[in-house]
Amino acid sequence: MQNGKKFQPDTSLMFNIFLIALAIFILGVQVGINRGRELQLDDMRIKYGYDFTD
């Protein structure tokens, strides 16, 4: 018997899922920024003939 209690999901599990999803999102943003910077430098090389070193 449930004694009138509603089902409550485990909040720590939901929190862990949220943290994992947030970490994946942040990682994706960082990879996207890095890739965008590489493409920007490639475009500068093609368009202006500049060659930048990191």
SULBELNOR-V142083 format. One record per run of one state. SS is the DSSP state (H for helix, E for strand, - for the rest). FROM is the first residue (numbers start at 1). TO is the last residue. If there is no record, write none. Layout:
SS	FROM	TO
SS	FROM	TO
//
This chain:
-	1	10
H	11	48
-	49	54
//
